[in-house]
Amino acid sequence: MTDDEILTVKELAAYLKIAEKTAYRLAFEGKLPGFKMGGAWRFRKSVIDQWIKDHSTGGKNGSRTKAG
């Protein structure tokens, strides 16, 4: 998996170890950084990695987000 790789919802859910339904909901609510391509959600891995850093304890904003 490369940093500039584009992930599907299924791949993202596996990467984050969450249910696909949760990944869809978080994307729809704007809580996960993603975009729609042809009606299907896609996620840039490098952006997701930065999102994880920013939303983890010790990230630059120090807050945590419930995912699930």
PDB file of N, H, CA, C and O in Angstrom:
ATOM      1  N   MET A   1       0.853  -1.176   0.000  1.00  0.00           N
ATOM      2  CA  MET A   1       0.000   0.000   0.000  1.00  0.00           C
ATOM      3  C   MET A   1       0.898   1.238   0.000  1.00  0.00           C
ATOM      4  O   MET A   1       1.748   1.388   0.877  1.00  0.00           O
ATOM      5  N   THR A   2       0.712   2.114  -0.972  1.00  0.00           N
ATOM      6  H   THR A   2       0.021   1.992  -1.684  1.00  0.00           H
ATOM      7  CA  THR A   2       1.507   3.341  -1.042  1.00  0.00           C
ATOM      8  C   THR A   2       0.745   4.503  -0.416  1.00  0.00           C
ATOM      9  O   THR A   2      -0.477   4.449  -0.280  1.00  0.00           O
ATOM     10  N   ASP A   3       1.477   5.562  -0.032  1.00  0.00           N
ATOM     11  H   ASP A   3       2.470   5.606  -0.142  1.00  0.00           H
ATOM     12  CA  ASP A   3       0.839   6.711   0.620  1.00  0.00           C
ATOM     13  C   ASP A   3      -0.162   7.424  -0.271  1.00  0.00           C
ATOM     14  O   ASP A   3      -1.131   7.997   0.228  1.00  0.00           O
ATOM     15  N   ASP A   4       0.056   7.401  -1.607  1.00  0.00           N
ATOM     16  H   ASP A   4       0.843   6.936  -2.012  1.00  0.00           H
ATOM     17  CA  ASP A   4      -0.861   8.097  -2.491  1.00  0.00           C
ATOM     18  C   ASP A   4      -1.945   7.168  -3.043  1.00  0.00           C
ATOM     19  O   ASP A   4      -2.675   7.526  -3.967  1.00  0.00           O
ATOM     20  N   GLU A   5      -2.033   5.998  -2.474  1.00  0.00           N
ATOM     21  H   GLU A   5      -1.439   5.707  -1.724  1.00  0.00           H
ATOM     22  CA  GLU A   5      -3.037   5.018  -2.901  1.00  0.00           C
ATOM     23  C   GLU A   5      -4.438   5.516  -2.568  1.00  0.00           C
ATOM     24  O   GLU A   5      -4.652   6.171  -1.547  1.00  0.00           O
ATOM     25  N   ILE A   6      -5.384   5.197  -3.442  1.00  0.00           N
ATOM     26  H   ILE A   6      -5.210   4.666  -4.271  1.00  0.00           H
ATOM     27  CA  ILE A   6      -6.792   5.518  -3.227  1.00  0.00           C
ATOM     28  C   ILE A   6      -7.476   4.259  -2.705  1.00  0.00           C
ATOM     29  O   ILE A   6      -7.375   3.190  -3.307  1.00  0.00           O
ATOM     30  N   LEU A   7      -8.177   4.399  -1.575  1.00  0.00           N
ATOM     31  H   LEU A   7      -8.260   5.268  -1.086  1.00  0.00           H
ATOM     32  CA  LEU A   7      -8.850   3.271  -0.929  1.00  0.00           C
ATOM     33  C   LEU A   7     -10.352   3.300  -1.179  1.00  0.00           C
ATOM     34  O   LEU A   7     -10.959   4.368  -1.250  1.00  0.00           O
ATOM     35  N   THR A   8     -10.937   2.132  -1.309  1.00  0.00           N
ATOM     36  H   THR A   8     -10.444   1.264  -1.251  1.00  0.00           H
ATOM     37  CA  THR A   8     -12.393   1.996  -1.336  1.00  0.00           C
ATOM     38  C   THR A   8     -12.897   1.975   0.103  1.00  0.00           C
ATOM     39  O   THR A   8     -12.097   1.932   1.038  1.00  0.00           O
ATOM     40  N   VAL A   9     -14.198   2.005   0.285  1.00  0.00           N
ATOM     41  H   VAL A   9     -14.848   2.041  -0.474  1.00  0.00           H
ATOM     42  CA  VAL A   9     -14.763   1.925   1.629  1.00  0.00           C
ATOM     43  C   VAL A   9     -14.362   0.609   2.293  1.00  0.00           C
ATOM     44  O   VAL A   9     -14.017   0.584   3.475  1.00  0.00           O
ATOM     45  N   LYS A  10     -14.408  -0.467   1.541  1.00  0.00           N
ATOM     46  H   LYS A  10     -14.688  -0.447   0.581  1.00  0.00           H
ATOM     47  CA  LYS A  10     -14.039  -1.774   2.090  1.00  0.00           C
ATOM     48  C   LYS A  10     -12.580  -1.775   2.542  1.00  0.00           C
ATOM     49  O   LYS A  10     -12.272  -2.259   3.631  1.00  0.00           O
ATOM     50  N   GLU A  11     -11.683  -1.240   1.719  1.00  0.00           N
ATOM     51  H   GLU A  11     -11.933  -0.846   0.835  1.00  0.00           H
ATOM     52  CA  GLU A  11     -10.265  -1.182   2.068  1.00  0.00           C
ATOM     53  C   GLU A  11     -10.030  -0.258   3.260  1.00  0.00           C
ATOM     54  O   GLU A  11      -9.238  -0.573   4.148  1.00  0.00           O
ATOM     55  N   LEU A  12     -10.721   0.884   3.277  1.00  0.00           N
ATOM     56  H   LEU A  12     -11.365   1.139   2.556  1.00  0.00           H
ATOM     57  CA  LEU A  12     -10.593   1.823   4.391  1.00  0.00           C
ATOM     58  C   LEU A  12     -11.057   1.180   5.697  1.00  0.00           C
ATOM     59  O   LEU A  12     -10.393   1.298   6.727  1.00  0.00           O
ATOM     60  N   ALA A  13     -12.203   0.500   5.645  1.00  0.00           N
ATOM     61  H   ALA A  13     -12.743   0.404   4.809  1.00  0.00           H
ATOM     62  CA  ALA A  13     -12.736  -0.151   6.842  1.00  0.00           C
ATOM     63  C   ALA A  13     -11.738  -1.176   7.380  1.00  0.00           C
ATOM     64  O   ALA A  13     -11.523  -1.261   8.589  1.00  0.00           O
ATOM     65  N   ALA A  14     -11.135  -1.946   6.492  1.00  0.00           N
ATOM     66  H   ALA A  14     -11.309  -1.877   5.510  1.00  0.00           H
ATOM     67  CA  ALA A  14     -10.131  -2.927   6.922  1.00  0.00           C
ATOM     68  C   ALA A  14      -8.909  -2.221   7.501  1.00  0.00           C
ATOM     69  O   ALA A  14      -8.363  -2.660   8.513  1.00  0.00           O
ATOM     70  N   TYR A  15      -8.481  -1.142   6.875  1.00  0.00           N
ATOM     71  H   TYR A  15      -8.925  -0.785   6.053  1.00  0.00           H
ATOM     72  CA  TYR A  15      -7.308  -0.391   7.327  1.00  0.00           C
ATOM     73  C   TYR A  15      -7.536   0.204   8.714  1.00  0.00           C
ATOM     74  O   TYR A  15      -6.642   0.174   9.559  1.00  0.00           O
ATOM     75  N   LEU A  16      -8.738   0.748   8.948  1.00  0.00           N
ATOM     76  H   LEU A  16      -9.464   0.772   8.261  1.00  0.00           H
ATOM     77  CA  LEU A  16      -9.064   1.363  10.233  1.00  0.00           C
ATOM     78  C   LEU A  16      -9.624   0.357  11.246  1.00  0.00           C
ATOM     79  O   LEU A  16      -9.822   0.686  12.416  1.00  0.00           O
ATOM     80  N   LYS A  17      -9.873  -0.865  10.783  1.00  0.00           N
ATOM     81  H   LYS A  17      -9.712  -1.132   9.833  1.00  0.00           H
ATOM     82  CA  LYS A  17     -10.446  -1.925  11.625  1.00  0.00           C
ATOM     83  C   LYS A  17     -11.802  -1.501  12.196  1.00  0.00           C
ATOM     84  O   LYS A  17     -12.066  -1.603  13.394  1.00  0.00           O
ATOM     85  N   ILE A  18     -12.652  -1.017  11.272  1.00  0.00           N
ATOM     86  H   ILE A  18     -12.438  -0.934  10.299  1.00  0.00           H
ATOM     87  CA  ILE A  18     -14.027  -0.647  11.614  1.00  0.00           C
ATOM     88  C   ILE A  18     -14.963  -1.314  10.608  1.00  0.00           C
ATOM     89  O   ILE A  18     -14.517  -1.813   9.575  1.00  0.00           O
ATOM     90  N   ALA A  19     -16.241  -1.320  10.908  1.00  0.00           N
ATOM     91  H   ALA A  19     -16.603  -0.914  11.747  1.00  0.00           H
ATOM     92  CA  ALA A  19     -17.226  -1.887   9.993  1.00  0.00           C
ATOM     93  C   ALA A  19     -17.385  -0.979   8.771  1.00  0.00           C
ATOM     94  O   ALA A  19     -17.242   0.239   8.873  1.00  0.00           O
ATOM     95  N   GLU A  20     -17.681  -1.583   7.619  1.00  0.00           N
ATOM     96  H   GLU A  20     -17.797  -2.572   7.537  1.00  0.00           H
ATOM     97  CA  GLU A  20     -17.924  -0.797   6.408  1.00  0.00           C
ATOM     98  C   GLU A  20     -19.061   0.205   6.628  1.00  0.00           C
ATOM     99  O   GLU A  20     -18.987   1.348   6.175  1.00  0.00           O
ATOM    100  N   LYS A  21     -20.098  -0.228   7.319  1.00  0.00           N
ATOM    101  H   LYS A  21     -20.158  -1.156   7.687  1.00  0.00           H
ATOM    102  CA  LYS A  21     -21.236   0.649   7.593  1.00  0.00           C
ATOM    103  C   LYS A  21     -20.783   1.890   8.373  1.00  0.00           C
ATOM    104  O   LYS A  21     -21.254   2.996   8.107  1.00  0.00           O
ATOM    105  N   THR A  22     -19.889   1.710   9.316  1.00  0.00           N
ATOM    106  H   THR A  22     -19.507   0.812   9.532  1.00  0.00           H
ATOM    107  CA  THR A  22     -19.352   2.832  10.094  1.00  0.00           C
ATOM    108  C   THR A  22     -18.540   3.758   9.202  1.00  0.00           C
ATOM    109  O   THR A  22     -18.647   4.979   9.317  1.00  0.00           O
ATOM    110  N   ALA A  23     -17.730   3.191   8.314  1.00  0.00           N
ATOM    111  H   ALA A  23     -17.643   2.199   8.220  1.00  0.00           H
ATOM    112  CA  ALA A  23     -16.931   4.002   7.394  1.00  0.00           C
ATOM    113  C   ALA A  23     -17.844   4.839   6.497  1.00  0.00           C
ATOM    114  O   ALA A  23     -17.589   6.027   6.298  1.00  0.00           O
ATOM    115  N   TYR A  24     -18.906   4.233   5.954  1.00  0.00           N
ATOM    116  H   TYR A  24     -19.113   3.268   6.115  1.00  0.00           H
ATOM    117  CA  TYR A  24     -19.873   4.979   5.139  1.00  0.00           C
ATOM    118  C   TYR A  24     -20.485   6.124   5.941  1.00  0.00           C
ATOM    119  O   TYR A  24     -20.575   7.251   5.455  1.00  0.00           O
ATOM    120  N   ARG A  25     -20.904   5.833   7.162  1.00  0.00           N
ATOM    121  H   ARG A  25     -20.831   4.917   7.557  1.00  0.00           H
ATOM    122  CA  ARG A  25     -21.563   6.848   7.989  1.00  0.00           C
ATOM    123  C   ARG A  25     -20.616   8.008   8.297  1.00  0.00           C
ATOM    124  O   ARG A  25     -21.000   9.172   8.179  1.00  0.00           O
ATOM    125  N   LEU A  26     -19.393   7.696   8.688  1.00  0.00           N
ATOM    126  H   LEU A  26     -19.081   6.750   8.785  1.00  0.00           H
ATOM    127  CA  LEU A  26     -18.432   8.741   9.008  1.00  0.00           C
ATOM    128  C   LEU A  26     -18.089   9.588   7.783  1.00  0.00           C
ATOM    129  O   LEU A  26     -17.924  10.803   7.896  1.00  0.00           O
ATOM    130  N   ALA A  27     -17.981   8.961   6.628  1.00  0.00           N
ATOM    131  H   ALA A  27     -18.115   7.974   6.536  1.00  0.00           H
ATOM    132  CA  ALA A  27     -17.722   9.711   5.391  1.00  0.00           C
ATOM    133  C   ALA A  27     -18.901  10.604   5.055  1.00  0.00           C
ATOM    134  O   ALA A  27     -18.721  11.779   4.735  1.00  0.00           O
ATOM    135  N   PHE A  28     -20.107  10.056   5.126  1.00  0.00           N
ATOM    136  H   PHE A  28     -20.253   9.101   5.386  1.00  0.00           H
ATOM    137  CA  PHE A  28     -21.321  10.812   4.819  1.00  0.00           C
ATOM    138  C   PHE A  28     -21.477  12.014   5.750  1.00  0.00           C
ATOM    139  O   PHE A  28     -21.905  13.086   5.322  1.00  0.00           O
ATOM    140  N   GLU A  29     -21.129  11.831   7.019  1.00  0.00           N
ATOM    141  H   GLU A  29     -20.781  10.960   7.366  1.00  0.00           H
ATOM    142  CA  GLU A  29     -21.245  12.908   8.015  1.00  0.00           C
ATOM    143  C   GLU A  29     -20.084  13.902   7.930  1.00  0.00           C
ATOM    144  O   GLU A  29     -20.071  14.896   8.656  1.00  0.00           O
ATOM    145  N   GLY A  30     -19.118  13.647   7.060  1.00  0.00           N
ATOM    146  H   GLY A  30     -19.129  12.840   6.470  1.00  0.00           H
ATOM    147  CA  GLY A  30     -17.976  14.539   6.907  1.00  0.00           C
ATOM    148  C   GLY A  30     -16.930  14.383   7.993  1.00  0.00           C
ATOM    149  O   GLY A  30     -16.072  15.249   8.161  1.00  0.00           O
ATOM    150  N   LYS A  31     -16.996  13.290   8.729  1.00  0.00           N
ATOM    151  H   LYS A  31     -17.694  12.587   8.593  1.00  0.00           H
ATOM    152  CA  LYS A  31     -16.050  13.051   9.819  1.00  0.00           C
ATOM    153  C   LYS A  31     -14.788  12.346   9.344  1.00  0.00           C
ATOM    154  O   LYS A  31     -13.780  12.339  10.051  1.00  0.00           O
ATOM    155  N   LEU A  32     -14.833  11.757   8.165  1.00  0.00           N
ATOM    156  H   LEU A  32     -15.652  11.762   7.592  1.00  0.00           H
ATOM    157  CA  LEU A  32     -13.661  11.158   7.535  1.00  0.00           C
ATOM    158  C   LEU A  32     -13.404  11.900   6.228  1.00  0.00           C
ATOM    159  O   LEU A  32     -14.347  12.178   5.486  1.00  0.00           O
ATOM    160  N   PRO A  33     -12.139  12.229   5.930  1.00  0.00           N
ATOM    161  CA  PRO A  33     -11.840  12.943   4.685  1.00  0.00           C
ATOM    162  C   PRO A  33     -11.882  12.005   3.478  1.00  0.00           C
ATOM    163  O   PRO A  33     -11.029  11.131   3.324  1.00  0.00           O
ATOM    164  N   GLY A  34     -12.870  12.198   2.643  1.00  0.00           N
ATOM    165  H   GLY A  34     -13.563  12.908   2.768  1.00  0.00           H
ATOM    166  CA  GLY A  34     -13.017  11.372   1.461  1.00  0.00           C
ATOM    167  C   GLY A  34     -13.690  12.159   0.355  1.00  0.00           C
ATOM    168  O   GLY A  34     -14.032  13.330   0.524  1.00  0.00           O
ATOM    169  N   PHE A  35     -13.873  11.505  -0.771  1.00  0.00           N
ATOM    170  H   PHE A  35     -13.595  10.554  -0.908  1.00  0.00           H
ATOM    171  CA  PHE A  35     -14.539  12.143  -1.908  1.00  0.00           C
ATOM    172  C   PHE A  35     -15.312  11.079  -2.664  1.00  0.00           C
ATOM    173  O   PHE A  35     -15.025   9.885  -2.569  1.00  0.00           O
ATOM    174  N   LYS A  36     -16.295  11.538  -3.412  1.00  0.00           N
ATOM    175  H   LYS A  36     -16.529  12.507  -3.489  1.00  0.00           H
ATOM    176  CA  LYS A  36     -17.085  10.606  -4.215  1.00  0.00           C
ATOM    177  C   LYS A  36     -16.607  10.637  -5.652  1.00  0.00           C
ATOM    178  O   LYS A  36     -16.371  11.700  -6.227  1.00  0.00           O
ATOM    179  N   MET A  37     -16.472   9.449  -6.220  1.00  0.00           N
ATOM    180  H   MET A  37     -16.664   8.585  -5.753  1.00  0.00           H
ATOM    181  CA  MET A  37     -16.094   9.306  -7.611  1.00  0.00           C
ATOM    182  C   MET A  37     -17.124   8.379  -8.242  1.00  0.00           C
ATOM    183  O   MET A  37     -17.186   7.194  -7.916  1.00  0.00           O
ATOM    184  N   GLY A  38     -17.920   8.917  -9.136  1.00  0.00           N
ATOM    185  H   GLY A  38     -17.870   9.879  -9.401  1.00  0.00           H
ATOM    186  CA  GLY A  38     -18.960   8.102  -9.761  1.00  0.00           C
ATOM    187  C   GLY A  38     -19.959   7.566  -8.762  1.00  0.00           C
ATOM    188  O   GLY A  38     -20.507   6.480  -8.956  1.00  0.00           O
ATOM    189  N   GLY A  39     -20.207   8.311  -7.692  1.00  0.00           N
ATOM    190  H   GLY A  39     -19.762   9.193  -7.535  1.00  0.00           H
ATOM    191  CA  GLY A  39     -21.170   7.902  -6.679  1.00  0.00           C
ATOM    192  C   GLY A  39     -20.611   6.991  -5.599  1.00  0.00           C
ATOM    193  O   GLY A  39     -21.319   6.647  -4.652  1.00  0.00           O
ATOM    194  N   ALA A  40     -19.337   6.592  -5.731  1.00  0.00           N
ATOM    195  H   ALA A  40     -18.762   6.872  -6.501  1.00  0.00           H
ATOM    196  CA  ALA A  40     -18.711   5.704  -4.743  1.00  0.00           C
ATOM    197  C   ALA A  40     -17.667   6.482  -3.940  1.00  0.00           C
ATOM    198  O   ALA A  40     -16.919   7.287  -4.495  1.00  0.00           O
ATOM    199  N   TRP A  41     -17.624   6.237  -2.645  1.00  0.00           N
ATOM    200  H   TRP A  41     -18.231   5.583  -2.194  1.00  0.00           H
ATOM    201  CA  TRP A  41     -16.655   6.910  -1.788  1.00  0.00           C
ATOM    202  C   TRP A  41     -15.259   6.384  -2.044  1.00  0.00           C
ATOM    203  O   TRP A  41     -15.058   5.186  -2.239  1.00  0.00           O
ATOM    204  N   ARG A  42     -14.283   7.308  -2.040  1.00  0.00           N
ATOM    205  H   ARG A  42     -14.447   8.281  -1.880  1.00  0.00           H
ATOM    206  CA  ARG A  42     -12.866   6.973  -2.160  1.00  0.00           C
ATOM    207  C   ARG A  42     -12.098   7.803  -1.139  1.00  0.00           C
ATOM    208  O   ARG A  42     -12.530   8.889  -0.751  1.00  0.00           O
ATOM    209  N   PHE A  43     -10.950   7.277  -0.708  1.00  0.00           N
ATOM    210  H   PHE A  43     -10.599   6.396  -1.022  1.00  0.00           H
ATOM    211  CA  PHE A  43     -10.154   7.911   0.336  1.00  0.00           C
ATOM    212  C   PHE A  43      -8.682   7.820  -0.024  1.00  0.00           C
ATOM    213  O   PHE A  43      -8.190   6.747  -0.374  1.00  0.00           O
ATOM    214  N   ARG A  44      -7.973   8.945   0.060  1.00  0.00           N
ATOM    215  H   ARG A  44      -8.372   9.817   0.344  1.00  0.00           H
ATOM    216  CA  ARG A  44      -6.533   8.955  -0.200  1.00  0.00           C
ATOM    217  C   ARG A  44      -5.831   8.519   1.090  1.00  0.00           C
ATOM    218  O   ARG A  44      -6.027   9.126   2.142  1.00  0.00           O
ATOM    219  N   LYS A  45      -5.014   7.466   1.003  1.00  0.00           N
ATOM    220  H   LYS A  45      -4.855   6.973   0.148  1.00  0.00           H
ATOM    221  CA  LYS A  45      -4.378   6.895   2.190  1.00  0.00           C
ATOM    222  C   LYS A  45      -3.543   7.923   2.943  1.00  0.00           C
ATOM    223  O   LYS A  45      -3.566   7.950   4.173  1.00  0.00           O
ATOM    224  N   SER A  46      -2.810   8.764   2.231  1.00  0.00           N
ATOM    225  H   SER A  46      -2.791   8.742   1.232  1.00  0.00           H
ATOM    226  CA  SER A  46      -1.967   9.759   2.903  1.00  0.00           C
ATOM    227  C   SER A  46      -2.807  10.746   3.715  1.00  0.00           C
ATOM    228  O   SER A  46      -2.383  11.190   4.783  1.00  0.00           O
ATOM    229  N   VAL A  47      -3.997  11.091   3.214  1.00  0.00           N
ATOM    230  H   VAL A  47      -4.341  10.730   2.347  1.00  0.00           H
ATOM    231  CA  VAL A  47      -4.890  11.999   3.935  1.00  0.00           C
ATOM    232  C   VAL A  47      -5.478  11.299   5.157  1.00  0.00           C
ATOM    233  O   VAL A  47      -5.613  11.908   6.218  1.00  0.00           O
ATOM    234  N   ILE A  48      -5.826  10.027   5.012  1.00  0.00           N
ATOM    235  H   ILE A  48      -5.716   9.532   4.150  1.00  0.00           H
ATOM    236  CA  ILE A  48      -6.336   9.245   6.143  1.00  0.00           C
ATOM    237  C   ILE A  48      -5.263   9.115   7.214  1.00  0.00           C
ATOM    238  O   ILE A  48      -5.562   9.238   8.402  1.00  0.00           O
ATOM    239  N   ASP A  49      -4.011   8.865   6.814  1.00  0.00           N
ATOM    240  H   ASP A  49      -3.768   8.764   5.849  1.00  0.00           H
ATOM    241  CA  ASP A  49      -2.919   8.757   7.786  1.00  0.00           C
ATOM    242  C   ASP A  49      -2.750  10.063   8.562  1.00  0.00           C
ATOM    243  O   ASP A  49      -2.528  10.039   9.772  1.00  0.00           O
ATOM    244  N   GLN A  50      -2.854  11.205   7.870  1.00  0.00           N
ATOM    245  H   GLN A  50      -3.035  11.225   6.887  1.00  0.00           H
ATOM    246  CA  GLN A  50      -2.749  12.497   8.547  1.00  0.00           C
ATOM    247  C   GLN A  50      -3.945  12.709   9.467  1.00  0.00           C
ATOM    248  O   GLN A  50      -3.793  13.241  10.567  1.00  0.00           O
ATOM    249  N   TRP A  51      -5.135  12.300   9.029  1.00  0.00           N
ATOM    250  H   TRP A  51      -5.259  11.868   8.135  1.00  0.00           H
ATOM    251  CA  TRP A  51      -6.348  12.411   9.838  1.00  0.00           C
ATOM    252  C   TRP A  51      -6.179  11.613  11.136  1.00  0.00           C
ATOM    253  O   TRP A  51      -6.562  12.075  12.211  1.00  0.00           O
ATOM    254  N   ILE A  52      -5.606  10.418  11.027  1.00  0.00           N
ATOM    255  H   ILE A  52      -5.295  10.043  10.154  1.00  0.00           H
ATOM    256  CA  ILE A  52      -5.364   9.590  12.213  1.00  0.00           C
ATOM    257  C   ILE A  52      -4.435  10.321  13.175  1.00  0.00           C
ATOM    258  O   ILE A  52      -4.706  10.380  14.375  1.00  0.00           O
ATOM    259  N   LYS A  53      -3.341  10.879  12.658  1.00  0.00           N
ATOM    260  H   LYS A  53      -3.121  10.831  11.684  1.00  0.00           H
ATOM    261  CA  LYS A  53      -2.403  11.617  13.508  1.00  0.00           C
ATOM    262  C   LYS A  53      -3.089  12.797  14.190  1.00  0.00           C
ATOM    263  O   LYS A  53      -2.885  13.039  15.379  1.00  0.00           O
ATOM    264  N   ASP A  54      -3.899  13.526  13.433  1.00  0.00           N
ATOM    265  H   ASP A  54      -4.065  13.329  12.467  1.00  0.00           H
ATOM    266  CA  ASP A  54      -4.563  14.718  13.963  1.00  0.00           C
ATOM    267  C   ASP A  54      -5.639  14.392  14.994  1.00  0.00           C
ATOM    268  O   ASP A  54      -5.944  15.222  15.850  1.00  0.00           O
ATOM    269  N   HIS A  55      -6.215  13.200  14.925  1.00  0.00           N
ATOM    270  H   HIS A  55      -5.967  12.525  14.230  1.00  0.00           H
ATOM    271  CA  HIS A  55      -7.316  12.828  15.814  1.00  0.00           C
ATOM    272  C   HIS A  55      -6.921  11.807  16.873  1.00  0.00           C
ATOM    273  O   HIS A  55      -7.782  11.227  17.535  1.00  0.00           O
ATOM    274  N   SER A  56      -5.636  11.590  17.030  1.00  0.00           N
ATOM    275  H   SER A  56      -4.936  12.061  16.493  1.00  0.00           H
ATOM    276  CA  SER A  56      -5.141  10.674  18.055  1.00  0.00           C
ATOM    277  C   SER A  56      -4.586  11.465  19.221  1.00  0.00           C
ATOM    278  O   SER A  56      -4.182  12.616  19.055  1.00  0.00           O
ATOM    279  N   THR A  57      -4.561  10.865  20.393  1.00  0.00           N
ATOM    280  H   THR A  57      -4.889   9.931  20.528  1.00  0.00           H
ATOM    281  CA  THR A  57      -3.924  11.502  21.534  1.00  0.00           C
ATOM    282  C   THR A  57      -2.487  11.797  21.157  1.00  0.00           C
ATOM    283  O   THR A  57      -1.765  10.925  20.673  1.00  0.00           O
ATOM    284  N   GLY A  58      -2.081  13.035  21.383  1.00  0.00           N
ATOM    285  H   GLY A  58      -2.667  13.744  21.776  1.00  0.00           H
ATOM    286  CA  GLY A  58      -0.736  13.442  21.010  1.00  0.00           C
ATOM    287  C   GLY A  58      -0.664  14.036  19.621  1.00  0.00           C
ATOM    288  O   GLY A  58       0.399  14.497  19.203  1.00  0.00           O
ATOM    289  N   GLY A  59      -1.801  14.037  18.878  1.00  0.00           N
ATOM    290  H   GLY A  59      -2.664  13.664  19.218  1.00  0.00           H
ATOM    291  CA  GLY A  59      -1.853  14.701  17.582  1.00  0.00           C
ATOM    292  C   GLY A  59      -1.780  16.196  17.772  1.00  0.00           C
ATOM    293  O   GLY A  59      -1.796  16.675  18.905  1.00  0.00           O
ATOM    294  N   LYS A  60      -1.701  16.945  16.685  1.00  0.00           N
ATOM    295  H   LYS A  60      -1.688  16.556  15.764  1.00  0.00           H
ATOM    296  CA  LYS A  60      -1.488  18.377  16.826  1.00  0.00           C
ATOM    297  C   LYS A  60      -2.644  19.098  17.503  1.00  0.00           C
ATOM    298  O   LYS A  60      -2.439  20.160  18.093  1.00  0.00           O
ATOM    299  N   ASN A  61      -3.870  18.542  17.433  1.00  0.00           N
ATOM    300  H   ASN A  61      -4.037  17.680  16.954  1.00  0.00           H
ATOM    301  CA  ASN A  61      -4.961  19.193  18.148  1.00  0.00           C
ATOM    302  C   ASN A  61      -5.339  18.452  19.439  1.00  0.00           C
ATOM    303  O   ASN A  61      -6.162  18.928  20.220  1.00  0.00           O
ATOM    304  N   GLY A  62      -4.728  17.288  19.647  1.00  0.00           N
ATOM    305  H   GLY A  62      -4.059  16.902  19.012  1.00  0.00           H
ATOM    306  CA  GLY A  62      -4.876  16.566  20.905  1.00  0.00           C
ATOM    307  C   GLY A  62      -6.254  16.012  21.187  1.00  0.00           C
ATOM    308  O   GLY A  62      -6.493  15.512  22.287  1.00  0.00           O
ATOM    309  N   SER A  63      -7.180  16.081  20.225  1.00  0.00           N
ATOM    310  H   SER A  63      -6.986  16.487  19.332  1.00  0.00           H
ATOM    311  CA  SER A  63      -8.523  15.569  20.487  1.00  0.00           C
ATOM    312  C   SER A  63      -8.663  14.169  19.928  1.00  0.00           C
ATOM    313  O   SER A  63      -7.865  13.725  19.102  1.00  0.00           O
ATOM    314  N   ARG A  64      -9.679  13.492  20.388  1.00  0.00           N
ATOM    315  H   ARG A  64     -10.328  13.853  21.058  1.00  0.00           H
ATOM    316  CA  ARG A  64      -9.965  12.141  19.903  1.00  0.00           C
ATOM    317  C   ARG A  64     -11.382  12.127  19.375  1.00  0.00           C
ATOM    318  O   ARG A  64     -12.267  12.795  19.910  1.00  0.00           O
ATOM    319  N   THR A  65     -11.588  11.364  18.324  1.00  0.00           N
ATOM    320  H   THR A  65     -10.870  10.821  17.889  1.00  0.00           H
ATOM    321  CA  THR A  65     -12.901  11.221  17.707  1.00  0.00           C
ATOM    322  C   THR A  65     -13.364   9.794  17.888  1.00  0.00           C
ATOM    323  O   THR A  65     -12.606   8.853  17.653  1.00  0.00           O
ATOM    324  N   LYS A  66     -14.620   9.627  18.310  1.00  0.00           N
ATOM    325  H   LYS A  66     -15.236  10.391  18.500  1.00  0.00           H
ATOM    326  CA  LYS A  66     -15.182   8.286  18.373  1.00  0.00           C
ATOM    327  C   LYS A  66     -15.458   7.821  16.957  1.00  0.00           C
ATOM    328  O   LYS A  66     -16.099   8.539  16.188  1.00  0.00           O
ATOM    329  N   ALA A  67     -14.999   6.660  16.603  1.00  0.00           N
ATOM    330  H   ALA A  67     -14.479   6.078  17.227  1.00  0.00           H
ATOM    331  CA  ALA A  67     -15.259   6.088  15.280  1.00  0.00           C
ATOM    332  C   ALA A  67     -15.979   4.761  15.482  1.00  0.00           C
ATOM    333  O   ALA A  67     -15.351   3.713  15.633  1.00  0.00           O
ATOM    334  N   GLY A  68     -17.266   4.821  15.481  1.00  0.00           N
ATOM    335  H   GLY A  68     -17.777   5.672  15.358  1.00  0.00           H
ATOM    336  CA  GLY A  68     -17.997   3.568  15.590  1.00  0.00           C
ATOM    337  C   GLY A  68     -19.006   3.655  16.601  1.00  0.00           C
ATOM    338  O   GLY A  68     -19.729   2.687  16.837  1.00  0.00           O
TER     339      GLY A  68
END
